[in-house]
């Protein structure tokens, strides 16, 4: 039995009947009290923020029915929740609004995460084994999930310019890029007052360990998030300085060992916010998500959340982990998921950093493919820290936002990459320079080190699987 549980409903199961029951607002003069059902062709072609909202409205009803069936110990979802058309009231409640309030009851006992297809139930003694026996349902307790942290190492700093991480991939400080995109950062937060973010549009939401939205005033629990944000999109140290930022502060909880990380409901609420909030008038959600999460080994606790984001066309870039000195196969999730782009770290000589994780998963249900996928500069990277200061840190957490920033640049230059993770990641895996590897560390750097220029255009873009 556990008091707070994250319950995921398989996205295919959740949306199985959506196209058939999708209801849209009536034309002018229509009966506002009725439920509306479009033609099948209309249902498949609507791509506006309103259509996304309608999907979320449908999901909210299904998730609410699931929560009720679990709390009242009913055996299955009522069929009416899956197949009935949406009413005008349901449409007005969620489809055309921001859907920012996660809680559906005054006691905040239940939250519906319609962006990723999940519910959080708090303060109840729930039997996880019983919940997991339900079709299309998986329950995740509020376990602690550690962060892939950064650190300082000894190296020849005299050889490193302040912006070597940009120069290494073919950019210069302040070189414009990423305009019109929104980068999602799942981390410890951000010091929005730092000069690196002056004039930048920065969205912020913090979530507590039980997944409740608790703070919209930007802060950083450790400084890690500020460093990551400035590498991705800072004015002078960022890869995509013209991109906006949406920062979900979810790595704000410490475990008994003092490690910083987040609880599963906390992380789920952050991803849900990044997926469904309407940051722009013409679409919901961010364009890409950057994460520094380090579940040891191959752990599928987050895989449904990553898949849900990808189903909305939002790819995830993840640090592969910093356990390379322990030998191969010590990489972490979600960086070793097949549907994320796992990033390792390299130095100024394009040598793979000795701390950067690599290998193949020896786990029964784990990957049989090499990880990381690619590498990026991640040794003594200088960037912003809270208090208007700058510092150099190392880690795959520094490498990942470089790749994320490159992705934002490419999406801004070529709209064909937006909402198209397969094309984006496929091209990134081909736009690489060679990395040097230790003779006993084969494939430690993945396919190679990312390069930023020239950005692909419609004429030179190669499509491929990722």
C-alpha positions as CSV (number, residue, x, y, z in Angstrom):
1,X,0.0,0.0,0.0
2,X,1.2,3.5,-0.8
3,X,-0.1,7.1,-0.2
4,X,0.7,8.8,-3.5
5,X,0.6,6.9,-6.8
6,X,1.1,7.9,-10.4
7,X,-1.1,5.9,-12.7
8,X,-0.4,5.9,-16.4
9,X,-3.0,4.9,-19.0
10,X,-1.5,3.6,-22.2
11,X,-1.8,6.4,-24.8
12,X,-3.0,4.1,-27.6
13,X,-5.7,2.8,-25.3
14,X,-6.6,6.2,-24.1
15,X,-7.1,7.7,-27.6
16,X,-8.5,4.6,-29.2
17,X,-12.0,6.1,-29.8
18,X,-11.0,9.7,-29.9
19,X,-11.3,10.2,-33.7
20,X,-14.8,8.7,-33.6
21,X,-16.1,10.8,-30.8
22,X,-14.3,14.1,-31.3
23,X,-16.7,17.0,-31.0
24,X,-16.0,20.5,-32.2
25,X,-17.6,23.9,-31.5
26,X,-20.8,24.5,-33.6
27,X,-20.8,26.9,-36.5
28,X,-22.3,30.3,-35.9
29,X,-26.0,30.0,-35.1
30,X,-25.7,26.4,-34.0
31,X,-27.3,24.9,-31.0
32,X,-24.9,25.6,-28.2
33,X,-26.5,23.0,-25.9
34,X,-25.9,20.0,-28.2
35,X,-23.0,17.7,-28.5
36,X,-21.2,17.8,-31.9
37,X,-19.5,15.2,-33.9
38,X,-17.5,16.1,-37.0
39,X,-17.1,14.0,-40.1
40,X,-14.3,11.4,-40.0
41,X,-12.3,13.5,-42.5
42,X,-12.6,16.6,-40.3
43,X,-11.5,14.7,-37.2
44,X,-8.3,13.6,-38.8
45,X,-7.3,16.9,-40.3
46,X,-7.8,19.4,-37.4
47,X,-4.4,20.4,-36.2
48,X,-5.2,23.6,-34.3
49,X,-4.6,24.3,-30.5
50,X,-8.3,23.8,-30.2
51,X,-8.2,20.3,-31.6
52,X,-5.4,19.5,-29.2
53,X,-7.6,20.9,-26.4
54,X,-10.5,18.7,-27.5
55,X,-8.2,15.7,-27.3
56,X,-7.2,16.7,-23.8
57,X,-10.9,17.2,-22.9
58,X,-11.7,13.7,-24.0
59,X,-8.7,12.4,-22.0
60,X,-9.8,14.2,-18.9
61,X,-13.1,12.5,-18.9
62,X,-11.5,9.1,-19.4
63,X,-8.9,9.7,-16.7
64,X,-11.6,11.0,-14.3
65,X,-13.6,7.8,-14.9
66,X,-10.4,5.8,-14.3
67,X,-9.7,7.6,-11.0
68,X,-13.3,7.0,-9.9
69,X,-13.1,3.3,-10.7
70,X,-9.9,2.9,-8.8
71,X,-11.0,4.9,-5.7
72,X,-14.3,3.0,-5.6
73,X,-12.6,-0.3,-6.5
74,X,-14.6,-0.9,-9.6
75,X,-13.3,-3.4,-12.0
76,X,-13.1,-1.4,-15.2
77,X,-13.7,1.9,-16.9
78,X,-17.4,2.6,-17.8
79,X,-17.9,2.4,-21.6
80,X,-19.6,5.7,-21.7
81,X,-16.4,7.5,-20.7
82,X,-14.7,6.1,-23.8
83,X,-17.4,6.5,-26.5
84,X,-19.8,9.3,-25.6
85,X,-19.4,12.6,-27.6
86,X,-18.0,15.6,-25.8
87,X,-20.6,18.1,-24.5
88,X,-20.5,21.8,-25.1
89,X,-19.7,22.3,-21.4
90,X,-16.8,19.9,-21.5
91,X,-15.5,21.7,-24.6
92,X,-15.7,25.1,-22.9
93,X,-14.1,23.8,-19.7
94,X,-10.9,22.5,-21.2
95,X,-10.7,22.5,-25.0
96,X,-10.3,26.2,-25.6
97,X,-8.6,27.2,-22.4
98,X,-5.2,26.7,-20.9
99,X,-6.1,23.6,-18.9
100,X,-3.5,24.8,-16.3
101,X,-5.2,23.5,-13.1
102,X,-4.2,19.9,-12.6
103,X,-6.5,19.3,-9.6
104,X,-10.1,18.1,-10.0
105,X,-11.2,18.2,-6.4
106,X,-11.0,20.7,-3.6
107,X,-8.8,18.5,-1.4
108,X,-6.3,18.1,-4.3
109,X,-6.7,14.4,-3.8
110,X,-6.7,13.6,-7.6
111,X,-4.9,15.4,-10.5
112,X,-5.6,14.6,-14.1
113,X,-2.6,14.9,-16.5
114,X,-4.3,14.9,-19.8
115,X,-1.2,15.7,-21.8
116,X,0.6,12.4,-20.9
117,X,-2.5,10.4,-20.0
118,X,-2.0,9.9,-16.3
119,X,-3.6,10.6,-12.9
120,X,-2.1,11.2,-9.5
121,X,-4.0,10.0,-6.5
122,X,-2.9,11.3,-3.1
123,X,-3.6,10.3,0.5
124,X,-5.1,6.9,-0.3
125,X,-4.0,3.4,0.6
126,X,-3.8,1.9,-2.9
127,X,-2.9,-1.6,-4.0
128,X,-0.4,-1.1,-6.8
129,X,-0.5,-4.8,-7.8
130,X,-4.3,-4.6,-8.2
131,X,-4.0,-1.5,-10.3
132,X,-1.4,-3.0,-12.6
133,X,-3.7,-5.9,-13.4
134,X,-6.0,-3.5,-15.3
135,X,-5.9,-3.4,-19.0
136,X,-3.7,-0.6,-20.4
137,X,-2.9,0.7,-16.9
138,X,0.4,0.9,-15.0
139,X,1.0,2.3,-11.5
140,X,4.2,3.9,-10.3
141,X,4.8,4.7,-6.6
142,X,6.3,8.0,-5.6
143,X,9.8,6.6,-5.8
144,X,12.8,9.0,-5.8
145,X,14.4,9.6,-9.2
146,X,17.9,11.1,-9.1
147,X,19.3,13.8,-11.3
148,X,22.3,13.5,-13.6
149,X,24.4,16.0,-11.8
150,X,27.3,18.1,-13.0
151,X,30.8,18.4,-11.4
152,X,34.2,20.0,-11.7
153,X,37.2,18.2,-12.9
154,X,40.9,19.0,-13.3
155,X,42.0,19.8,-16.9
156,X,44.1,22.2,-18.9
157,X,41.8,25.2,-18.6
158,X,44.3,27.5,-20.4
159,X,43.4,25.9,-23.7
160,X,39.7,26.6,-23.3
161,X,38.1,29.8,-24.5
162,X,34.9,31.0,-22.7
163,X,32.8,29.8,-25.6
164,X,34.7,26.7,-26.8
165,X,31.6,24.5,-26.6
166,X,30.0,26.8,-29.3
167,X,33.1,27.1,-31.4
168,X,33.6,23.3,-31.4
169,X,30.2,22.7,-33.1
170,X,30.7,25.6,-35.6
171,X,29.0,28.5,-33.8
172,X,30.1,31.8,-32.3
173,X,28.9,33.5,-29.2
174,X,25.5,35.3,-29.7
175,X,25.0,33.8,-33.2
176,X,21.3,34.1,-33.8
177,X,19.2,30.9,-34.0
178,X,16.1,29.2,-32.6
179,X,13.7,32.1,-33.2
180,X,10.1,31.1,-32.7
181,X,10.8,27.8,-30.9
182,X,10.2,27.0,-27.3
183,X,12.7,24.7,-25.5
184,X,11.3,22.7,-22.6
185,X,13.7,22.2,-19.7
186,X,13.0,19.6,-17.0
187,X,15.4,20.4,-14.2
188,X,16.0,22.3,-10.9
189,X,14.7,25.6,-12.2
190,X,16.2,28.8,-13.4
191,X,17.5,32.2,-12.2
192,X,15.4,34.3,-14.6
193,X,17.1,37.5,-13.5
194,X,20.5,36.4,-14.9
195,X,21.8,38.7,-17.7
196,X,21.9,35.6,-20.0
197,X,18.1,35.6,-20.0
198,X,17.5,39.3,-20.3
199,X,14.6,40.1,-22.6
200,X,14.0,36.4,-23.2
201,X,10.5,34.8,-22.8
202,X,10.8,32.4,-19.9
203,X,7.9,30.3,-18.7
204,X,8.2,28.7,-15.3
205,X,6.3,26.3,-13.1
206,X,7.5,24.4,-10.1
207,X,5.9,21.2,-8.9
208,X,6.1,19.6,-5.4
209,X,7.0,16.0,-4.7
210,X,3.3,15.0,-5.0
211,X,3.0,16.7,-8.4
212,X,1.1,19.8,-7.3
213,X,1.9,23.1,-9.0
214,X,3.3,25.2,-6.2
215,X,5.3,28.1,-7.5
216,X,5.3,30.3,-10.6
217,X,7.9,32.6,-9.3
218,X,11.1,31.4,-11.0
219,X,13.8,30.0,-8.8
220,X,16.6,27.4,-9.0
221,X,17.0,24.7,-6.3
222,X,20.7,24.2,-7.0
223,X,22.0,26.1,-10.0
224,X,22.1,23.1,-12.3
225,X,19.0,24.2,-14.2
226,X,20.3,27.8,-14.7
227,X,23.5,26.3,-16.2
228,X,21.6,24.0,-18.5
229,X,19.2,26.7,-19.6
230,X,22.0,29.1,-20.5
231,X,23.8,26.4,-22.5
232,X,20.6,25.7,-24.5
233,X,19.4,29.3,-25.0
234,X,21.5,31.9,-23.2
235,X,22.3,35.2,-24.9
236,X,26.1,34.7,-25.0
237,X,26.7,31.1,-24.0
238,X,23.7,29.5,-25.6
239,X,23.4,27.4,-28.7
240,X,19.9,28.9,-29.6
241,X,19.9,32.3,-28.1
242,X,16.6,33.4,-29.8
243,X,14.6,30.4,-28.5
244,X,12.1,30.8,-25.6
245,X,12.4,28.6,-22.5
246,X,9.7,26.7,-20.6
247,X,11.2,25.5,-17.3
248,X,9.5,22.8,-15.2
249,X,11.2,22.7,-11.8
250,X,10.8,19.1,-10.8
251,X,14.3,18.1,-9.6
252,X,13.9,19.9,-6.3
253,X,13.6,17.0,-3.8
254,X,16.5,15.5,-1.8
255,X,16.7,11.8,-0.7
256,X,18.2,10.4,2.5
257,X,21.6,10.6,0.9
258,X,21.3,14.3,0.1
259,X,21.0,13.7,-3.6
260,X,18.9,16.1,-5.6
261,X,16.1,14.6,-7.8
262,X,12.4,14.3,-8.1
263,X,9.5,11.9,-7.3
264,X,7.7,10.2,-10.1
265,X,4.5,12.2,-9.7
266,X,6.5,15.4,-9.7
267,X,8.3,14.6,-12.9
268,X,5.1,13.4,-14.6
269,X,3.4,16.7,-13.8
270,X,6.3,18.6,-15.2
271,X,6.3,16.7,-18.5
272,X,2.5,17.1,-18.7
273,X,2.8,20.9,-18.3
274,X,5.5,21.0,-21.1
275,X,3.3,18.9,-23.4
276,X,0.0,20.6,-23.1
277,X,0.3,24.2,-22.0
278,X,-0.3,26.7,-24.7
279,X,2.9,28.7,-24.7
280,X,2.0,30.2,-28.1
281,X,-1.2,31.1,-29.8
282,X,-0.8,28.7,-32.7
283,X,0.2,25.5,-30.9
284,X,0.3,23.8,-27.5
285,X,3.4,22.4,-25.9
286,X,7.1,23.0,-26.3
287,X,9.1,22.0,-29.4
288,X,11.6,19.8,-27.6
289,X,12.3,18.6,-24.0
290,X,15.7,18.4,-22.4
291,X,16.1,16.2,-19.3
292,X,18.9,15.4,-16.9
293,X,17.4,12.4,-15.1
294,X,19.5,9.4,-14.1
295,X,17.6,6.2,-13.2
296,X,20.3,3.6,-12.9
297,X,20.3,0.8,-15.5
298,X,17.3,0.4,-17.8
299,X,14.2,1.6,-15.9
300,X,11.0,1.9,-17.7
301,X,9.3,4.1,-15.1
302,X,9.3,7.2,-17.4
303,X,8.9,5.5,-20.8
304,X,5.2,6.1,-21.1
305,X,5.7,9.8,-20.4
306,X,8.4,10.0,-23.1
307,X,6.2,8.2,-25.6
308,X,3.2,10.5,-24.8
309,X,5.3,13.5,-25.5
310,X,6.6,12.0,-28.7
311,X,3.0,11.2,-29.8
312,X,2.4,14.9,-29.7
313,X,5.4,15.4,-31.9
314,X,7.6,16.5,-29.0
315,X,11.0,14.8,-28.9
316,X,13.2,14.3,-25.8
317,X,16.9,14.8,-25.5
318,X,18.5,13.2,-22.4
319,X,21.9,13.1,-20.7
320,X,23.2,9.5,-20.9
321,X,24.8,9.7,-17.4
322,X,28.2,10.2,-15.7
323,X,29.2,6.7,-14.6
324,X,31.6,5.9,-17.4
325,X,34.6,5.4,-15.1
326,X,32.8,2.4,-13.6
327,X,32.9,0.7,-17.0
328,X,30.4,0.0,-19.7
329,X,26.6,-0.7,-19.2
330,X,26.2,1.9,-16.4
331,X,24.2,4.3,-18.4
332,X,20.9,5.7,-17.2
333,X,17.2,6.1,-18.2
334,X,15.7,7.8,-20.0
335,X,18.9,8.5,-21.9
336,X,19.0,4.8,-22.9
337,X,15.4,4.6,-24.2
338,X,15.0,3.9,-27.9
339,X,12.8,6.9,-28.4
340,X,15.0,9.5,-26.7
341,X,18.2,11.0,-28.1
342,X,20.8,10.0,-25.6
343,X,23.8,12.3,-25.4
344,X,27.4,11.6,-24.2
345,X,30.1,14.2,-23.4
346,X,33.3,15.0,-25.3
347,X,36.2,17.4,-24.8
348,X,38.0,20.1,-26.8
349,X,40.1,17.4,-28.6
350,X,36.9,15.5,-29.5
351,X,37.9,12.8,-27.1
352,X,35.0,11.1,-25.4
353,X,35.1,12.1,-21.7
354,X,36.1,9.2,-19.4
355,X,33.0,9.9,-17.2
356,X,30.6,9.6,-20.1
357,X,28.4,6.5,-20.0
358,X,28.3,4.0,-22.8
359,X,27.6,0.4,-23.8
360,X,24.6,-1.8,-24.5
361,X,21.9,-2.7,-22.1
362,X,22.5,-6.2,-20.6
363,X,19.0,-6.1,-19.1
364,X,16.2,-8.6,-19.9
365,X,13.9,-5.9,-21.3
366,X,16.6,-3.3,-22.0
367,X,18.1,-1.9,-25.2
368,X,20.2,-4.0,-27.6
369,X,21.5,-0.9,-29.4
370,X,24.6,1.2,-28.6
371,X,24.2,4.2,-26.3
372,X,24.7,7.1,-26.3
373,X,23.3,8.0,-29.7
374,X,25.6,11.0,-30.2
375,X,28.0,13.2,-28.2
376,X,28.5,16.9,-27.6
377,X,31.0,19.1,-25.7
378,X,30.6,18.4,-22.0
379,X,33.9,19.1,-20.3
380,X,34.5,22.4,-18.5
381,X,31.6,24.1,-20.2
382,X,31.2,27.7,-19.1
383,X,27.7,29.0,-18.6
384,X,25.4,30.9,-16.2
385,X,24.8,30.1,-12.5
386,X,22.4,32.0,-10.1
387,X,23.5,35.4,-8.8
388,X,24.6,36.9,-12.2
389,X,27.7,34.7,-12.1
390,X,29.3,32.1,-14.5
391,X,31.0,28.8,-13.8
392,X,32.5,25.9,-15.6
393,X,31.0,22.5,-15.1
394,X,31.4,19.1,-16.7
395,X,28.9,16.3,-17.3
396,X,26.5,14.8,-19.9
397,X,24.0,17.3,-18.4
398,X,26.2,20.0,-20.2
399,X,26.3,18.1,-23.4
400,X,22.6,17.4,-23.7
401,X,21.4,21.1,-23.9
402,X,23.9,21.7,-26.7
403,X,22.2,19.1,-28.8
404,X,18.8,20.5,-27.7
405,X,19.9,23.9,-28.8
406,X,21.0,22.6,-32.2
407,X,17.6,21.0,-32.6
408,X,15.9,24.3,-31.9
409,X,18.1,26.0,-34.4
410,X,17.1,23.4,-37.0
411,X,13.4,23.6,-36.3
412,X,13.5,27.4,-36.6
413,X,15.4,27.1,-40.0
414,X,13.2,24.3,-41.3
415,X,9.6,23.8,-40.1
416,X,9.6,20.3,-41.5
417,X,11.5,19.3,-38.4
418,X,8.8,20.6,-36.0
419,X,6.5,17.9,-34.6
420,X,8.6,15.4,-36.5
421,X,11.0,13.6,-34.1
422,X,11.9,10.9,-36.6
423,X,13.1,13.3,-39.2
424,X,14.8,15.6,-36.7
425,X,16.7,12.8,-34.9
426,X,17.5,11.0,-38.1
427,X,19.2,14.1,-39.5
428,X,21.0,14.8,-36.3
429,X,22.5,11.3,-36.3
430,X,24.0,12.1,-39.7
431,X,25.2,15.7,-39.0
432,X,28.2,14.7,-37.0
433,X,32.0,14.9,-36.7
434,X,34.1,12.0,-35.6
435,X,34.9,11.5,-31.9
436,X,38.1,9.9,-30.6
437,X,37.6,6.9,-28.4
438,X,39.8,5.1,-25.9
439,X,40.8,1.7,-27.3
440,X,38.9,-0.2,-24.6
441,X,35.8,2.0,-24.8
442,X,34.3,1.2,-28.1
443,X,31.1,3.1,-29.1
444,X,31.5,5.3,-26.1
445,X,30.8,8.4,-28.1
446,X,27.9,7.1,-30.1
447,X,27.8,7.9,-33.8
448,X,29.8,11.1,-33.4
449,X,29.9,14.6,-32.1
450,X,27.1,17.0,-33.1
451,X,27.8,19.9,-35.4
452,X,25.4,22.9,-35.7
453,X,26.0,24.3,-39.2
454,X,24.9,24.5,-41.8
455,X,21.3,24.0,-40.7
456,X,19.4,21.6,-43.0
457,X,17.0,23.0,-45.5
458,X,14.2,21.4,-47.5
459,X,16.7,20.8,-50.2
460,X,19.4,19.0,-48.2
461,X,17.3,17.3,-45.5
462,X,17.5,13.6,-45.4
463,X,14.7,11.8,-43.8
464,X,15.3,8.7,-41.7
465,X,14.2,6.7,-38.7
466,X,15.3,7.6,-35.2
